[in-house]
Amino acid sequence: MRRTLRNNGLSIAMFGLFFFVFVLGQTITGQHEYNSDQREHGQRAVTYAEYLGTSHFLEATMENWESEFLQMFLFVVLTVFLYQKGSAESKDPEKEEAVDRDPRRSKNKKDAPWPVRKGGLTLKLYENSLGIALFILFAFSFVLHAVGGAGVYNEDQREHRGSERVTTLQYMGTSRFWFESFQNWQSEFLSIGAMVVLTIWLRQKGSPESKPVDAPHSGTGES
């Protein structure tokens, strides 16, 4: 058990914080905010379980998820062919990296993942599987953001006796939808851009996201 915790401590900590601190905190405070708005408009308050099924919760959650997955998808793909000299988050433009080697040369290795041993289309998909997965998660979150946003928009119309109702597709054409998206996207790309640049000069001892403390500023990658 101790070995399992040691070997998986990072993912356990990250998902633990995700579920038991941030999602729980968001849903509890979100329910209070939603019910406060409900009372202002003469509507009944909802239970915690009911709140999890509201458009308010869906929109707030998915508009954040979409920005995270978009950021990670583009970062993974752009670092294939773009470089930042001196950054711990970049490949070294002056040398060939292990991640660029042709996996087809390793098809006979016993410990190679099965798509590498199988080759063909299976390998082609596998060697791009991280980017594909992140893009699918982005697209999924993007669509659910639109679904939730349309629901919130239509609820607002009903509460204020507005006559306009929109479908999910129509909502995706509104400035409100794109404002919600861009306000999240800009912060994500600012943060990853800052990470790329700051790792040129700054260090965090023991972290694989940093160069070694004694590495020169001109050194790129983790070496």
Backbone bond lengths (Angstrom), bond angles and torsions (degrees), N, CA, C in turn:
res aa  C-N    CA-C-N  psi(-1)  N-CA   C-N-CA  omega(-1)  CA-C   N-CA-C  phi
1 M - - - 1.454 - - 1.529 110.89 -
2 R 1.333 115.84 -44.52 1.454 120.00 179.85 1.522 111.01 -62.33
3 R 1.346 115.26 -39.91 1.460 119.38 179.54 1.528 111.10 -66.18
4 T 1.340 116.22 -39.32 1.460 120.48 178.20 1.523 110.80 -62.37
5 L 1.332 116.68 -43.86 1.459 120.63 178.50 1.522 111.21 -64.08
6 R 1.343 116.11 -39.51 1.465 120.00 179.98 1.520 111.14 -66.10
7 N 1.329 116.71 -42.40 1.458 120.98 -176.73 1.527 113.66 -76.09
8 N 1.322 116.32 -18.68 1.467 120.24 -177.78 1.529 112.22 -124.47
9 G 1.313 115.89 19.50 1.459 120.33 -174.60 1.520 114.04 -60.22
10 L 1.325 117.86 -38.03 1.463 120.01 -176.91 1.522 111.32 -66.37
11 S 1.335 117.30 -47.74 1.469 119.55 -179.59 1.530 110.95 -67.92
12 I 1.331 117.50 -37.34 1.467 120.56 177.99 1.523 110.16 -62.48
13 A 1.324 116.68 -43.94 1.458 120.57 -179.84 1.524 111.47 -65.15
14 M 1.342 116.74 -44.22 1.456 120.04 -177.31 1.525 111.79 -66.37
15 F 1.342 116.39 -46.14 1.464 118.72 -179.97 1.532 111.47 -72.67
16 G 1.342 116.25 -30.11 1.463 119.54 175.10 1.520 111.24 -63.65
17 L 1.322 116.79 -46.10 1.466 120.85 176.35 1.530 110.80 -62.71
18 F 1.326 115.66 -40.08 1.470 120.78 -179.80 1.522 111.33 -59.43
19 F 1.339 116.36 -53.12 1.462 120.11 -175.44 1.521 113.65 -76.46
20 F 1.345 116.51 -51.04 1.457 120.66 -166.85 1.522 114.88 -92.50
21 V 1.323 117.93 -7.66 1.461 120.30 176.29 1.524 110.30 -117.75
22 F 1.331 116.57 -59.47 1.459 119.43 -170.04 1.525 113.68 -80.74
23 V 1.341 118.30 -46.13 1.465 119.23 177.47 1.524 110.28 -66.81
24 L 1.318 116.69 -43.45 1.464 120.06 179.06 1.523 110.18 -61.83
25 G 1.337 116.33 -45.35 1.461 119.91 178.73 1.520 111.99 -62.33
26 Q 1.339 116.24 -41.75 1.463 120.01 179.80 1.521 111.33 -63.84
27 T 1.323 117.14 -45.40 1.460 119.93 -175.38 1.531 112.25 -69.94
28 I 1.331 117.03 -36.79 1.469 120.00 179.23 1.524 110.29 -67.31
29 T 1.334 116.22 -50.01 1.467 119.42 179.80 1.520 111.01 -69.26
30 G 1.349 117.28 -35.13 1.452 120.71 178.16 1.521 111.75 -63.82
31 Q 1.331 116.71 -39.46 1.462 120.62 177.71 1.526 110.56 -62.65
32 H 1.339 116.22 -42.99 1.464 119.40 179.20 1.528 111.08 -63.66
33 E 1.322 117.15 -42.40 1.468 120.48 179.02 1.526 110.45 -64.26
34 Y 1.340 116.10 -44.20 1.458 120.73 -179.22 1.524 111.20 -62.58
35 N 1.336 116.71 -44.83 1.466 120.44 -179.35 1.521 111.75 -67.63
36 S 1.320 116.77 -33.24 1.469 119.67 176.10 1.523 109.97 -62.83
37 D 1.309 116.19 -42.00 1.464 120.68 178.16 1.519 110.78 -67.89
38 Q 1.341 116.47 -37.83 1.464 120.63 178.07 1.526 110.79 -60.87
39 R 1.337 117.40 -45.02 1.466 121.19 -178.83 1.528 111.40 -65.15
40 E 1.339 116.30 -37.10 1.464 119.90 178.60 1.523 112.01 -61.69
41 H 1.341 115.90 -28.95 1.459 120.22 -178.27 1.525 112.35 -104.09
42 G 1.336 115.81 15.84 1.457 120.03 175.61 1.512 114.37 71.40
43 Q 1.338 117.47 22.17 1.461 122.34 179.39 1.530 110.01 -101.41
44 R 1.313 116.32 158.26 1.457 119.69 -179.56 1.532 110.98 -74.91
45 A 1.329 115.25 150.13 1.462 120.87 176.15 1.531 109.17 -74.27
46 V 1.328 116.54 155.89 1.458 121.12 -179.55 1.522 109.78 -110.99
47 T 1.309 115.47 154.70 1.460 120.36 175.60 1.526 109.30 -75.64
48 Y 1.329 115.44 171.49 1.465 120.31 179.56 1.524 110.62 -61.37
49 A 1.342 116.27 -44.41 1.463 120.86 179.95 1.524 110.82 -63.55
50 E 1.322 117.29 -40.44 1.468 120.81 178.85 1.530 110.42 -65.83
51 Y 1.327 116.59 -37.66 1.458 119.80 -179.60 1.529 111.46 -60.30
52 L 1.331 116.97 -36.32 1.472 120.39 -179.29 1.524 112.28 -63.83
53 G 1.320 117.62 -16.76 1.454 121.55 178.32 1.517 113.61 -100.36
54 T 1.330 117.36 6.64 1.462 120.34 -177.73 1.525 112.17 -86.28
55 S 1.317 115.46 157.61 1.462 121.18 174.73 1.519 110.74 -66.73
56 H 1.314 117.44 -29.28 1.468 122.37 178.81 1.520 110.41 -58.65
57 F 1.336 116.63 -47.92 1.462 121.40 179.19 1.522 111.05 -67.93
58 L 1.336 116.74 -44.19 1.462 121.09 -177.14 1.525 110.97 -61.81
59 E 1.324 116.94 -47.15 1.458 120.01 -177.87 1.527 111.46 -64.70
60 A 1.331 116.80 -47.67 1.463 120.73 -177.56 1.521 111.77 -60.74
61 T 1.325 116.45 -37.79 1.459 120.71 -178.50 1.519 111.64 -74.13
62 M 1.317 116.44 -49.04 1.454 120.33 -172.42 1.524 113.39 -72.78
63 E 1.328 118.64 -29.13 1.458 118.55 179.56 1.527 110.43 -69.80
64 N 1.332 117.10 -23.16 1.465 120.50 173.71 1.518 111.56 -82.70
65 W 1.322 116.88 -42.84 1.467 119.92 179.86 1.527 111.18 -60.26
66 E 1.331 116.31 -41.32 1.467 118.98 -176.42 1.525 110.98 -61.32
67 S 1.330 116.89 -38.51 1.461 119.75 -178.69 1.521 111.18 -68.98
68 E 1.325 116.60 -37.06 1.463 120.24 178.97 1.525 110.92 -65.18
69 F 1.333 116.71 -47.18 1.462 119.84 -177.24 1.529 111.98 -71.46
70 L 1.343 117.17 -32.27 1.456 119.40 175.12 1.523 110.29 -64.90
71 Q 1.320 115.60 -45.23 1.466 120.49 178.86 1.519 111.36 -58.15
72 M 1.325 116.63 -48.75 1.457 120.12 -176.98 1.522 111.67 -68.67
73 F 1.334 117.50 -38.36 1.467 120.74 177.47 1.527 111.04 -60.00
74 L 1.329 116.75 -50.68 1.458 119.71 -177.83 1.522 111.89 -68.58
75 F 1.334 116.56 -34.58 1.462 119.34 178.79 1.524 110.34 -65.46
76 V 1.329 116.90 -44.86 1.466 121.45 178.76 1.529 110.52 -61.04
77 V 1.327 117.25 -44.62 1.459 121.00 -176.98 1.534 111.45 -73.05
78 L 1.320 117.71 -43.92 1.463 120.25 -176.92 1.521 112.77 -67.49
79 T 1.334 117.17 -30.33 1.469 119.21 179.25 1.524 112.35 -74.31
80 V 1.324 117.09 -5.11 1.466 119.79 173.72 1.528 109.99 -66.69
81 F 1.343 115.73 -40.18 1.477 118.30 -172.50 1.532 114.64 -129.30
82 L 1.342 117.76 -3.75 1.459 120.05 175.81 1.529 110.28 -108.93
83 Y 1.327 116.67 148.98 1.462 121.58 -174.09 1.525 111.07 -128.22
84 Q 1.333 114.97 156.16 1.455 121.58 169.15 1.517 107.60 -133.98
85 K 1.307 116.10 102.39 1.457 121.26 -177.50 1.522 110.64 -55.11
86 G 1.338 115.96 127.74 1.446 122.01 177.19 1.515 115.35 90.46
87 S 1.336 118.76 -9.43 1.461 121.31 -176.62 1.522 111.84 -87.15
88 A 1.333 115.57 142.05 1.465 120.59 175.24 1.517 111.86 -71.29
89 E 1.343 117.00 -15.04 1.457 121.93 -176.66 1.523 112.86 -96.02
90 S 1.324 117.44 10.01 1.463 121.05 -175.60 1.516 110.64 -127.12
91 K 1.331 115.30 154.50 1.464 119.76 168.18 1.519 108.65 -72.84
92 D 1.317 115.50 158.03 1.464 121.07 177.35 1.526 108.70 -80.23
93 P 1.339 118.71 120.09 1.472 120.25 -178.90 1.521 113.15 -69.88
94 E 1.333 116.50 -10.42 1.463 119.77 -175.29 1.526 113.64 -95.72
95 K 1.341 117.39 -5.67 1.465 118.32 -177.82 1.519 111.15 -146.93
96 E 1.326 115.54 161.70 1.466 121.24 178.80 1.515 109.33 -79.85
97 E 1.319 116.27 133.29 1.462 121.75 -178.03 1.530 110.65 -99.52
98 A 1.350 115.43 155.81 1.464 120.92 179.54 1.528 111.91 -60.62
99 V 1.349 116.85 -32.25 1.467 120.01 -177.95 1.523 112.13 -69.59
100 D 1.348 117.34 -13.31 1.458 120.55 -179.33 1.527 113.60 -95.39
101 R 1.319 117.35 -4.47 1.461 118.15 -177.30 1.526 110.76 -69.56
102 D 1.299 116.05 150.19 1.466 122.40 -177.22 1.529 109.57 -75.04
103 P 1.342 118.32 115.94 1.465 120.77 -178.36 1.525 112.84 -66.99
104 R 1.327 117.49 -16.77 1.463 120.67 -179.28 1.528 111.96 -65.62
105 R 1.300 116.28 -20.69 1.457 120.27 176.96 1.532 112.28 -76.79
106 S 1.341 115.59 -10.48 1.465 120.11 -177.28 1.516 112.76 -110.48
107 K 1.335 117.67 17.16 1.468 120.68 -174.45 1.528 112.70 -64.77
108 N 1.324 118.05 -20.54 1.461 120.83 -179.77 1.527 113.59 -96.78
109 K 1.327 117.58 1.72 1.467 120.91 177.37 1.528 109.29 -72.38
110 K 1.335 116.74 129.81 1.466 120.62 -176.39 1.531 112.50 -65.92
111 D 1.334 116.87 -32.30 1.456 119.25 -177.26 1.528 113.45 -94.64
112 A 1.325 116.90 7.10 1.465 119.95 177.17 1.526 109.79 -71.59
113 P 1.335 118.72 144.54 1.471 120.54 176.64 1.526 110.45 -55.45
114 W 1.327 116.76 148.58 1.468 120.31 -173.47 1.526 113.56 -59.49
115 P 1.353 120.82 -33.05 1.468 117.64 176.73 1.526 112.78 -62.97
116 V 1.337 117.03 -30.72 1.465 120.68 177.74 1.520 109.47 -67.15
117 R 1.330 116.63 -42.06 1.463 120.33 -179.97 1.526 111.85 -70.79
118 K 1.340 116.60 -31.21 1.469 120.45 -178.68 1.527 111.37 -76.29
119 G 1.346 116.85 -42.05 1.456 120.86 178.62 1.515 113.35 75.30
120 G 1.332 116.33 -166.09 1.461 122.15 177.88 1.517 113.57 64.63
121 L 1.349 115.46 -144.30 1.454 121.62 -178.10 1.525 111.23 -63.72
122 T 1.334 116.49 -35.15 1.458 120.60 179.33 1.529 110.62 -58.90
123 L 1.320 116.42 -45.03 1.460 120.51 178.55 1.528 111.04 -67.96
124 K 1.333 117.11 -39.26 1.463 120.30 179.59 1.520 110.80 -59.03
125 L 1.315 116.62 -42.81 1.463 120.77 177.63 1.522 110.97 -68.47
126 Y 1.333 115.96 -40.83 1.463 120.10 -176.98 1.522 111.86 -65.79
127 E 1.333 118.10 -38.80 1.452 120.09 -177.26 1.529 112.36 -73.48
128 N 1.338 116.25 -7.34 1.462 121.29 173.56 1.532 111.56 -121.35
129 S 1.319 116.44 14.84 1.465 120.89 -170.45 1.527 113.68 -67.37
130 L 1.333 118.17 -32.33 1.463 119.55 -179.89 1.528 110.46 -66.53
131 G 1.332 116.51 -47.51 1.455 119.81 177.42 1.513 112.29 -62.46
132 I 1.338 117.05 -40.88 1.468 121.46 179.64 1.529 110.32 -62.60
133 A 1.329 116.73 -45.44 1.470 120.87 -178.86 1.526 111.36 -62.97
134 L 1.329 117.01 -43.88 1.460 120.75 -179.99 1.528 111.35 -65.45
135 F 1.333 116.45 -37.49 1.465 119.25 178.35 1.526 110.75 -67.17
136 I 1.326 117.57 -41.31 1.471 120.98 178.50 1.526 110.31 -62.27
137 L 1.334 116.72 -42.28 1.469 120.07 178.14 1.524 111.02 -64.51
138 F 1.336 116.68 -38.24 1.468 119.91 175.56 1.526 110.69 -62.82
139 A 1.340 116.98 -49.10 1.461 120.83 -177.65 1.533 111.03 -61.53
140 F 1.332 116.51 -40.86 1.464 121.96 178.33 1.523 110.05 -61.23
141 S 1.331 117.20 -47.50 1.463 121.66 -179.66 1.523 111.34 -66.59
142 F 1.336 116.47 -38.55 1.459 122.07 -179.98 1.526 110.87 -60.50
143 V 1.326 116.45 -45.76 1.462 120.70 -179.40 1.531 110.79 -67.28
144 L 1.339 116.68 -42.75 1.470 119.29 179.74 1.522 111.59 -67.67
145 H 1.335 117.47 -31.42 1.464 120.30 172.76 1.519 109.66 -59.78
146 A 1.328 116.95 -43.48 1.459 121.08 179.31 1.527 111.53 -65.86
147 V 1.335 116.46 -40.50 1.469 120.52 178.33 1.531 110.21 -62.05
148 G 1.335 115.59 -49.04 1.457 119.44 179.58 1.522 112.04 -64.82
149 G 1.341 116.53 -40.59 1.459 120.40 -179.78 1.518 112.17 -63.66
150 A 1.324 116.47 -40.93 1.459 119.92 177.49 1.522 110.85 -62.79
151 G 1.339 115.71 -38.72 1.463 119.54 178.49 1.518 112.02 -64.28
152 V 1.339 116.77 -43.87 1.471 121.01 178.55 1.525 110.31 -64.34
153 Y 1.340 116.29 -42.89 1.465 120.77 179.97 1.532 110.56 -59.96
154 N 1.313 116.47 -44.82 1.462 120.02 -178.81 1.528 111.76 -69.24
155 E 1.328 117.45 -33.85 1.463 120.50 174.98 1.524 110.24 -63.77
156 D 1.330 116.83 -42.37 1.468 121.04 177.70 1.523 110.78 -60.59
157 Q 1.322 115.95 -40.64 1.464 120.05 179.16 1.532 111.02 -62.75
158 R 1.329 115.98 -42.34 1.473 119.29 179.72 1.522 111.17 -65.51
159 E 1.345 116.81 -42.88 1.462 120.91 -177.41 1.522 112.11 -66.65
160 H 1.328 116.10 -32.22 1.462 120.16 -179.10 1.526 111.90 -102.04
161 R 1.336 115.10 15.28 1.463 122.62 176.87 1.530 112.18 56.97
162 G 1.305 114.98 35.93 1.458 119.74 175.35 1.517 110.33 -81.29
163 S 1.297 115.62 154.17 1.465 119.17 -176.94 1.517 112.80 -96.26
164 E 1.335 116.29 -16.24 1.464 119.42 -175.14 1.515 111.46 -79.70
165 R 1.324 116.01 130.23 1.449 122.41 173.21 1.526 107.29 -125.25
166 V 1.313 117.10 146.42 1.462 119.62 -178.38 1.526 110.21 -127.12
167 T 1.317 115.30 150.78 1.456 121.43 169.98 1.523 107.83 -84.63
168 T 1.309 116.28 172.06 1.465 120.06 177.49 1.525 110.79 -60.11
169 L 1.319 116.95 -43.46 1.454 120.85 -179.66 1.522 111.31 -64.47
170 Q 1.321 117.10 -41.03 1.456 120.70 178.04 1.530 110.92 -64.85
171 Y 1.317 115.96 -38.98 1.470 119.46 179.73 1.521 110.96 -64.05
172 M 1.334 116.92 -33.91 1.462 120.40 178.90 1.524 112.24 -66.47
173 G 1.329 117.29 -13.51 1.449 120.92 177.34 1.516 113.48 -96.26
174 T 1.331 117.34 2.70 1.458 120.30 -178.16 1.523 111.26 -89.50
175 S 1.331 116.45 155.07 1.464 121.27 176.62 1.531 110.64 -66.74
176 R 1.311 117.47 -29.51 1.466 121.34 179.47 1.532 111.02 -61.47
177 F 1.329 116.37 -44.07 1.466 120.09 179.91 1.523 111.02 -62.64
178 W 1.323 116.35 -45.88 1.460 119.45 -177.67 1.522 112.09 -72.91
179 F 1.326 117.37 -30.49 1.467 119.67 173.44 1.518 110.42 -62.27
180 E 1.344 116.07 -44.70 1.472 120.16 178.52 1.520 111.14 -60.78
181 S 1.330 117.12 -39.46 1.459 121.28 -178.96 1.525 111.39 -71.07
182 F 1.328 116.54 -51.27 1.464 119.96 -175.51 1.524 112.72 -64.79
183 Q 1.343 117.30 -33.30 1.459 118.60 -178.70 1.530 111.01 -67.77
184 N 1.329 116.97 -25.91 1.465 120.83 175.74 1.524 111.05 -86.26
185 W 1.316 117.30 -41.11 1.463 120.58 -177.85 1.521 111.49 -62.08
186 Q 1.327 117.33 -42.52 1.462 119.13 -176.59 1.524 111.81 -61.74
187 S 1.324 117.50 -37.20 1.465 119.81 -179.65 1.524 111.61 -69.66
188 E 1.333 116.61 -35.67 1.459 120.45 179.91 1.525 111.28 -66.51
189 F 1.321 116.39 -43.40 1.459 119.02 -178.49 1.527 111.75 -74.47
190 L 1.326 116.84 -27.62 1.467 119.73 172.43 1.520 110.16 -64.53
191 S 1.345 116.70 -43.93 1.461 120.22 -176.56 1.524 111.80 -67.85
192 I 1.334 117.58 -42.34 1.465 118.82 -178.90 1.520 110.47 -73.05
193 G 1.338 117.30 -33.26 1.452 120.32 175.27 1.521 111.41 -64.78
194 A 1.336 116.03 -41.04 1.464 120.38 177.40 1.521 110.68 -64.00
195 M 1.345 116.78 -39.17 1.464 120.99 177.94 1.528 110.92 -62.48
196 V 1.318 116.68 -45.22 1.465 121.15 -179.91 1.525 110.86 -59.10
197 V 1.327 116.89 -45.19 1.463 121.01 -175.74 1.527 112.34 -77.72
198 L 1.341 117.31 -42.56 1.466 119.78 -176.36 1.523 112.92 -65.56
199 T 1.354 117.04 -28.96 1.466 118.84 179.64 1.525 113.12 -71.55
200 I 1.342 117.00 -6.80 1.456 119.07 174.00 1.531 109.99 -67.82
201 W 1.336 115.97 -41.59 1.469 120.50 -173.54 1.525 114.64 -112.24
202 L 1.338 117.42 -25.99 1.463 120.57 -175.54 1.523 110.92 -102.40
203 R 1.349 116.27 156.75 1.463 121.81 -175.17 1.533 110.74 -133.13
204 Q 1.330 114.67 156.49 1.461 121.37 168.77 1.512 107.41 -135.58
205 K 1.310 116.43 102.50 1.462 121.83 -175.51 1.525 111.41 -54.44
206 G 1.326 116.37 128.83 1.457 122.12 176.78 1.514 115.15 91.03
207 S 1.334 118.57 -10.12 1.462 120.69 -177.97 1.523 111.08 -94.76
208 P 1.351 117.87 132.95 1.469 120.62 175.91 1.520 112.54 -70.69
209 E 1.329 117.34 -9.42 1.458 121.00 176.59 1.525 111.68 -85.52
210 S 1.341 116.13 0.76 1.458 121.67 179.51 1.522 109.85 -123.66
211 K 1.327 115.88 154.63 1.461 119.47 170.11 1.519 108.06 -73.43
212 P 1.345 117.76 158.85 1.466 119.39 173.14 1.524 110.35 -54.16
213 V 1.321 115.96 146.51 1.458 120.72 -175.24 1.529 111.53 -57.77
214 D 1.346 116.62 -33.98 1.461 119.18 -177.15 1.533 113.41 -91.64
215 A 1.355 117.20 7.53 1.463 120.85 179.23 1.527 110.10 -74.14
216 P 1.317 117.88 145.07 1.476 120.13 178.03 1.516 111.77 -68.92
217 H 1.328 116.69 154.23 1.459 120.79 178.63 1.526 111.72 -61.10
218 S 1.308 116.92 -28.72 1.467 120.26 -178.00 1.522 112.78 -79.20
219 G 1.348 117.22 -12.77 1.461 120.31 179.73 1.521 111.21 -71.83
220 T 1.338 115.96 136.60 1.460 121.03 -178.04 1.526 109.78 -109.40
221 G 1.314 116.47 144.16 1.457 119.68 -178.02 1.512 111.00 84.41
222 E 1.350 116.33 -159.07 1.461 121.06 -175.93 1.510 113.95 -93.51
223 S 1.325 118.10 -3.78 1.459 120.69 -175.90 1.524 111.42 -85.16
